[in-house]
Structures are given as structure tokens and as C-alpha cells.
């Protein structure tokens, strides 16, 4: 294998090998928290489905070869003392494979085939290829051998349970090549347009251009920036089915959706270098806004869920997005955004305000994004200060948009509503030294050791100084060596892997860091930024992290974590010019 390695090396056990636009990746992660011994082609069409198992073979014995998997953004390589196999994306739906000294067995991951599940296998004489047809994804996976030999083939046209596979080998001292395509129904037979090495180089250039665009400020002082860019780049899928725009999934592991607040952080990270993609990230959930004005809880290839919502962080995000975009939004786009944001805001002011209430409520922890935070332990249908804070910021952003669009009366309306919402929050939920939550049914109030109770710091300059000072002091008590614990470690409810009951999360970090800066608490904001960046540089881009050890938890390739790192690292580089100095040459260029 002569292709040069370019970009950051990473473990495919943590981050799938994929490419920008593709709906599939190569990974040993075949389901939530399930790791297989071999790499699988895992598709995210119609859900997460392991379709094909890829097994390197010792050509002398025909048995599974123990290999070391090496991965960069452009090349995955099974390495063995007797040879190697390389894999690279030629296009979002096609991978090229090349092996020397090792064979490869490609098998259906599912053994059972029923009228509704499993994978059917046959030879396609029109294309000169073998095809695996997956019920789960509704797609076909065509294997074309370009050079070398087709070895054992089993299970062609067989029904019921059984092994369905083919092997590819080559004579000693020669190489074999093949392609795997994910396709809908049929296409012309595959023709080889360029050598394998050129495929790898093209993939190198594609990722390098993306990394240079979204993180031009990166340097040795931001060592995880390029890998963060890869996490975003490789988790992007092209429009298909219910995904109406190019979309950055939260992960190409099992968290393979776009949730209606996660997308905001990805949009912000992409804005300066990939503005069109950033605008698509912000707008995608609004494509599925329902008649009440609610955004869906989540969107993925073949499913849009409305049983919960997510918090109205979109006004906060839009303000930052417009400042970060390198091109200005045109009037037509502003009008579209304004209308969607207004309907989303009206949802909270109507469907989520009890009769006579000044403040909106959540119906469940899932609505807040902090699913199981201890704030929701006494009751689930509650009025909280974080919700009022996000809504206040969104109302202010609507006022700005309305004024810009010449809608003077509407601008005044939004400003008045923002002011009355903030006043009601301080009057009803501020207890003199902390914010409390209130049950909608019981009218009881309580405070907890959850960081969620401190999220009103996101209001920044809109908060009275005494309130922001007290919030900042309490936030500092949540600061561990690795970042902000979502539940105080001293709390009896703290759990190291308790989801929102302890671990460090990216969105809370970004929102709090921003709010602290906007109300003048720069020292604490700097410390939070430094610890979170160090956490990612040490432990990667997990869904969340153990607050006391830093260990990555749950899904290990989470895009909003990578986006948060890029946002904080860029801001640090711009504040500290020496930290933002570019290296003399770009790796792999």
C-alpha cells in the first residue's frame, strides 16, 4: 500500500470510518453499546443497521487473520505481518478495496432471512457482480471484483437461515481490488475510473479542504481541531427521504439523528468556513415544523418524532450564527427564518403556558434536552428558569429580526413580551440566592443540585448583576478538573455515568461559557473553556464524559461535542494570537 497517510489517525472503535455525504460507514459498533469482533458496513438508512461483515483472511489457511486496523480520514487499513487491505471512499455511496497478502470475506451480517427481515444474496449477471439486498435498509450492496479472484461463494439465492458470503483473494505477490456500492435498485455496471492510490489522494484533498475551511486557525495549541473537523465531516449525510438538506447527524453510531437543539451547535461551528452547510443545519428541523409551531424532537432518514420537543435555544443560536456567517442572509431567507422562529416561539407562549400563567412549562425532562436531570425528580410538568431564559433571548432575537424587516409593531410586541417574561422569571422563580422550579399542577417549588438550575446565566447582559454574580459562584462549584458536572459531585444523586446527573456535556459548557462572558465573568469562562478543550484533546468527542475521571461515555463520536471544541478552540485562538498561529504546512498537503 503506497498511499500516504494524511490527517489525524483515530481508532475506528471510537469514530466510524466514513465520508462526507455517505449514509454508511465502517465500524465494529453494530448497535447501541454493541461492539463486534470484525468491522461491518453499517448503514443509517431506515435506522442503524449492520449489513455486511468484513473479515480479513489468511490466504494460506483461509481462516480469519488477526489484523491491526489503522484509520485516517482518507484510508482505513487492515495491517498484518503478511500483508494489508486498504479501504477508501471513491464517492459517498462507493468504497474501493485493495488487498495484498490478505484475502477478504464479505458476508451478510444477518444469518436469518424472512419475508420481512435479513439480507438476500444473489449474482447479478447484467452487472457481473454479487448483490446483497437488505430488508432493513431497503437498499442493495453490490460487490464488484476488479482484479484478483473470486473465491468461495456461499448462500447465493438461498432462503431461510444460512451463511451468505463471498471471498476475494489474489495469487502470491499480486493484489486484488473490489468495490462495494450502496444503491437503491439498479445502476450501470461499475467501471474503474482511477487507480486506488488516486482514490485515496482525492479523499485526502476533500477532507483537507474541509478542515482548512472550518478550522483555518488551528495549530499545535489546538491539537484536536482536525479530528473534530473529521467528526463533523464524516457524520454529514446527503439529502434523502425525510432528511431534506445535507445534514450532520449527531453520530454515525447509534445516535444517528438530528435533534432539535443539537443542530444549533453544529451550525455555529460550521458557519465561518461552510456557511451553506451551517444554514442547512439551522433550518432542517424547521422543514418539519408542525401546525402548532412546534419543532420535532428529532429527524432522521425515515422518521420524524414529535412526542417531545427540545428547548428554544434557536434565538440564542441565530444571533450567534448571523455574526459568524461570512455571507449575509438575504431578505427572503430572513423572512423565512423569522416566520419559523415566530411560530416556534408562539408554541411556547400558547401550547406551553397554563391558563393565566406568565411563564411556559416543560412536560418532561426530555423537552429540556436534560432528560433525567434532578430538577425533574419531584414533578415532570414544571416551570423552570432555563426555559424562561431561552425564551427571553429568542424573543429579543425576534424583535431584532422584525425591526430589520420593517415590522415595527411586531418588533415592539416581541420586546414587550421579552421584558415581561424576564420580569416574571425573576419575580416568580428567583428565591433571593437561587432559581427554583415550580410544579404546574402542585404549585410547589424546589431547588436542586443540578446545573440546569443555573442555566439562566445564558441571559448574560440581561441579568441583574447580583443575580449573575450568585449564579457564577454556584457554577464554579460544579467545576471539576474536567469541566462542569451536570450534578454536583457531592450530591447523593450524582452518578458517574448518570447521563444528565453528573457527566460533563458540551452544550451546557458552550451556553454557560457564553453567558458568563456576556455578563463579565471572563476568568471563570476562561477556566471552563480550558478544561473542556483539554478534556476533548485527551478523551475525544464522546456524547458526555465522567466529570471526575474524564472518561468518554456513551456514543464516542458525537458531533455537537466536536462542534463545541471547535467553537471554544477558535475563540481561544482569536483571543490569544500566539495560540492561533498556523503551522508552516498542513499535514498531508
N, C-alpha and C positions, 0 to 999 in steps of 0.2 A: 504494500500500500504506500504509494508515494505522495499522496495528497497531504499538504501541510495542515497542521492543526492551527486553528485560529479561534480567537475569542476565549472566554473563560471555560475551563474544564469544570464539570459538575457531575454529581452522582445521579444516575438515572433512577436510583431508588428514591430520590427526593424530588427530582424535577423530570417530567417526561421529556423525551426527545421528540420534538415536533417542529413545525414551521408556521410562519405567518399565513393565515388563511385556511389551514388544514383543519378538518374535523376529526382527525385521528392522530395518535401518537404511539410511540413505542415505549413501553413501561412494564415493570413487573407488578405494578399496582393494578389489580383487576377488579376491585370493588372497594367499598369503604373499609379501610384498615386491613385489607387483604393483599398480601404480597405472594406472588407465585415464584417458583424457582427459576422460571425462564421468562424472557421478555415476551410480551404479547403486543399485537397490534390491537389497540383499544380505541374504538370509535365512540364519538359523543353524539351521533345522530340517533334520535329516539331514546336518549338516555346514555348512560355509560355502559358499554358492552365490550368485553374482551372477545375478539372474533377469531384471531389466529395466534397460535403459539409458535414461536420461532426458536428452534433448538439447534445449536451448532453441533456438528458431528465429527468424530474422529474418523477419517476416511479409511484407516487401517482396520478398525473394528466395527465401524458403523454405529458405535454407541455414542451417547451424549458426551461431548468434550467439556471439560471444566475450563472455562474461559474467564478472563477479566474484561469487564465492559468499561470502555473509555468513551467519554462523551464530551463533545463541544457543540456549539450551536450549529455547525455545518456538517458534522460527521459523528456517527456512532460506530464504534469498532469493538467487535469481539476479538480479544487478543489471546493467543495460545502459543506455546513454545513451538508448535508445529505449523503455525500459520495464523491467518486472521480473516475476518469478514468485515467489510465496511458497508455502511448504510447511509445514504444521503437522499434528501428530498430533491427531486427534479422539478416538481410542482406541488401545489397544495394537496393534490389527490394521488400523487405518484411518488414512490420511493424506488431508488435504484440500489441493488445489492451486488457486491463483488467479493468473491472469496478466493483465497489461495491457501492450500494446505488444510482446509477445513471444508466439510460439506455443511449443508443446511437442510433441516427438516421443517417444513411449513405444514402445520396441522390445524384442523378446526379445534377451537378451544372447547366447544361443547361436544360431548360424546353422543348425547341423545338427540334424535331428530323426530319431532312430532309434526302434526299438521299445522302447528302454530309457533313452534319454537325450534331453535337449533340451526344448524348450517348444512345445507345440501351441497354436494361436491360433484362436479362433472367436468368432462373435457369439452371444450368449445372448438369444434373443427373449423369453424369460419374464421376464428381469430388465431388458431394454432396455440391455444393457451388453456390453462386449467382455471376453473372458476369456483369459488366458494360463495354461496348465496345465503345471506344471513337474514333469518326472520326478524331478529331483534332490531337490527339497524335498518332493515328494508333496503339494503344495498348489496352490491356484488363486489367481490375482491378477486381480481384477475391476476394470475401469475403467468408471466411470460418468460421462458428461459431464452436468454440471448446468446449465451455461449456455455460450453461445458455439456454435461449430460444430465438428463432426467433419470433419476434412479428409481427406487421403489415408489410405486403409486398405489395407495390403498383406499378403498371405500368409494370409488367412483360410482355414481348413480345408486349407491346403496341407501336403503331406508332404515328407520329404526335406529337402534344404538349401534355404535361401531366406530372404528378409527377411520378418519378421513384425512389423508395427508399425501404429500409428495416430498421427495428428496432431490437435492441438486448437488452434483459433485463435478469434479474435473480430474483429468489424469494428473499424475505427479508432475510438479514443475509447471503446470499451466493453471490458468484462472478460469473461473466461471462467472457469469453475470446473469442477473434476472431483474425483473421489475414486479412490483406489487402496486396495483391501481385500485382505488375505491371509486366505483362508478355506479350510476343509477340503474341502467338496464343494459345498454349496449353502446359500443363505440367502435371505430375502426381499429383493426389490429395495431398493436403497439409497434412503432418503428423507432429505432435508436438514432437520435439526432446528434448526440455528442458523447465523447468518452466519459467514463466515470469520474476521472480527475477533474474534468471541466464542470461536471455537475457539482462537485464539492466546492470548487472555486466560486461558482455562481452563488451558491448558498452562503459562502463566506462574505461575498460582496453585499448580498442582500441584508444580512444581519448587521454588518459593519456600517452600512449606510443608515440603518435604523438607529443603532447605538449612537452614532455621531450626531444624528438629528435630535434625539431626545435627551442626550447627556453630553453635550459638547464641552461642558465644564469639568468633566471627570478627570481625576488624576490619582496619583498614589495615595492621596489623602482621602479618597472616596473609593476604596478598593472593591466594594460590592456593586458599584454602579453598572458595570457592564453586564453582570449576571442579573441584576434587577431588570435591566432592559430586555434581556433574553426571556425572562419570565413573562413579561408583558407581550413581547413579540410573538413568542411561541404559543401563547394562550389565545391569540386572536384567531377568530374563525370568519370565513366569508359569509355573506348573507345566504340563508337557506331556511325554508319552511317558515317558522314563526319569528326567526331572527331576521329582522327587516333591514339591518345595516351591518357593516363589518363590526364585530363585537369582540371585546376582550372578556372571555369567560373568567370567573374567579379562579378557575384552575382547570387543567386537563387531567386532574384526578377526579375524585367523586364530587367535588364542589363545582360542577360544570354548568353553572347557571350565571345569569346576570341578575343580582338582587338590586332592588330599587333604592339603595343608598351606596352600596359598594361601587357602583359605576361612576359615582361622582369623583372619587379619589383617583381612579384610573384616568378619567377625563383631565383632571388637573395636572397629573404628571405628564401626560402626552401633549398638553396644549402648546407649549412653545415650539416643539420640534415636529409634531404630527397633528397640526390643527384640525384637519378634516376628520381624522380618526377620533380626536378628542370631542369634537362636536357631535359625532355619531354616538359616542359613549354617553354623553349627557342626554341625548334626545331619545335613545332607544326605548326606555320604559314609557315615555310619553306617547310612543306609537301605539301603545296598548292601554292608554288611559280609558277608564270606563265611563258610563253615562253619569255617574255621581261625581266624577272628577278624580276618583282615586287612582293612584298608580298601582300596578300589580305588585305583589310581593316579589315575584321572580319571573324571568323569561328564559326559556331555553329552546332548543331546536323544535320540539313538538309539544311544548307545554307552557301555558301561562297560568300562574296561580294568583288568585285574588282572595284567598281565605284570610290572609293577613295583609298588612301594609308595612311600610317602613317609614321612619321619621322624616319630617320635611326639612332635610338638610339642603335642599336644592337651591334655595335662595342664597344661603351662605356660599354654596359651591359656585353658583352662577356669577356672583360678584367676583370671586377669585378667578374663575375661568375667563371672564371678559378681560381682566387685567393681564392674564398670562398669554392669551391668544396673540399670535403675531399678525393675524389679519382680523379686520373689524367685521362684526356681524352686520349684514345688510338689513335694511328696514323690514323686508319681507320675513327674514329669519327671526328678527327681533319680535315682530308681531306674533309669529307662530309660537315662539318661546313664551312670550308674555301671556298669551291666551292659555297655554297649557299650565303655566305656573299659577295663573289666577284660578283656574278650575281646581287645581290641586290644593290651593290654599282655602278655597271655598268649601272643599270637602271637610277640612278640619274645623272650619267655623260653623258648619251646619250639621253634617252627619256625626261629628265627634264632639259636639257641645250639648250637654244635657239642657233641658228647658230652663231658661233663666240663668245659665252658667256663663261666666265671662271667659273661662279657660277650657280648652279642649282636653280630651282624655284618651288614653290608650285602652284597648280592650284586652290586651295580653302583652306579656314581655316581648313576644315576637314582633309586635308593632314598633317597638322602640329600637329594634336591632340588638338589644341586650337581652336575649331570650329568657335567661334564667337568673338575671340579676336579683340580689336580695331585696331590692326596692319593691319587687312584686310578690314577696313572700306573704304579707298579710292579706292582700287582695290583688286581683289582676286588673280589674276595670278601675283605673286610677288617673288622677290629675297629677302631673309631675312638672317640675320646673324646667327640666331639659326640653320637654315638648314645647312649653311656652316660649322658651328661649329661641329654639329653632324657628318657630312660627313668627316670632317678632322680627328676626333677621330676614325671613322670607317676605314679610310684609314691607319692610324697608326697601328691599330689593325691587319689589313690585312698584313701589312708589317712584323709585328711580327710573324704572323702565317706562312707566306711564308718563312721567314728565318728559322723557326723551321722545316719546311717541306723540306728544302733544295732547295727551289725555289728562287735562288739568284736574277735572273733577275727580277722576279715578285716582289720581296721584294723591289728592287730599284725603280721599276715603282710606286709602291704604296707610297713609301716615297716621291718621287718627286711630285706626284700628291697631297699628303697631304700638302706639303710645298707650292705648287703653289696655292692651294685652300685657305689656311690661308692667304697667301700674298694678294691674290685677295680680300678676305673679308675685310682685313684691308685697302687696297687701295681704294676699291670701296664703302664700307659701313660705315667706321669709319669717323665720322664728326668732330673729334677733342675732343669731350666730350661725344659722344653717338653714338650708331649704328642707322642707318636709314634703311628703307626698300625701295625697288625700284620696280616700276611697269614695267613688261616686255614689255607691249605694249607702254606705255607712256614715259618710262624712267624717270618719275618724282620720286622724293624721298621725304620721310617724316619720322617723328618720332612720337611716341605716348606715352601715359601713361600706356601702357600695360607692364606687367612683361615679356612678351615674348621678348621684345626688349633687355632685359638684360640677356637672357639665354646663350649668349656666355661665361658667367662665367664658364660654364661647361668645357671649354677648360683648365681651371686650369693652370698648369705649362707651357702650350703652349702660353699663352697670355703675351704680354709685361706688365711689372709691372705697368706702368702708366695707361694702359687700364684696367687692373684688379682692380686697386685702384678706378678708377672712376666708374666702374660697381658696385663694392661693396658698394660705397657710395650711389648710386642710389637704389640698392637693399634694403638698410636699410630704405629708405623712404617708402617702401612697407610693412614694418613690423608692424603689428597691435598686440594687446595683444594676438591674437590667431594664428598668423602666417603671411605668405606672401600673401597679397592681390594681385590677378592677374590683377587688375586695381587699380591705385592709388585711395584711397577713396575720395580725393579732386577733382578727375576728374569729369566733367559733364557726362561722360559716365558710371560712376560707378553704378552698380546695386547690391543690397544685395544678390539677387538670380539670378544673371545675367550670370550664367554658367562660362565662362572664362572672364567675365567683372567685376570681383570683388572677388568672393569667393576664399577661400583657397583650394588648391588642393595638393594631396600627391605627384604626380610625379615631379611637379615643385619644391616642397620642397626638395625632395631627390637629384635631379640633381643639384640644386643651392647649397645645403649644401655641397655636394661632391666637386663641383668646387671651392667653397670658401676655403675649407680645402687644396685643392691641390695647391692653389696659396697663402697660408699662412694667410688667414683671419679667424683664428680659433675662435676669440671672437664672431664674427658675426655668424659663423657657429654654435657655441655652443648655441647661443640665439635662432636661428631658430629651431634647434633640440629640445630644451627645450620647446618652445612654441607649437610646433606641437605635441610633445608627451603629453603634458598637455591637449591639445585640444582633442586628442583621448581618453585620460583617463577620460575626463569629458563628452564628447559628442558622443563617439562611433566611428564607422568606416563608416561614410557616404561617398557618392560619392564626395561631396565637402561640405564646411562649410561657413556660413556667417562670413566674415572677421571681423566684428565689434561686433557680439554677440556670435560667436562660434557655433550657432545652426547648427545641421546637416541638409543637404539639399539633395533633390532628392532621389536616391536609398540609403537606410540606411545600407546596408550590403555589402560594396564594398571591394573586396579582395585586390586591389592594395593599398587601404588606410591601411588595416590591415598589408600588407606586408611592407609598408613604416614605420609603427610604429615599427614592429619587427626589421627592419634594423637599425633604429635610436636608439631604446632602447638597442639593442645588442651592438652597437658601444659605446654608453654611458656607459653601464655596463663594457665593457672592458677597457675603458679609466679611469673609476672610480671604482676600485676594490671593494670598500665598497658598491657601488650601485649594483654590480653584485653578491653579496653574496646570495647563495641559502638559502631558509628557511630549517629548520631541516627536515621537512617531506613534502611530496607532498600531496595536498588535495585529498582525495579520494583513496590514495594508501593503 
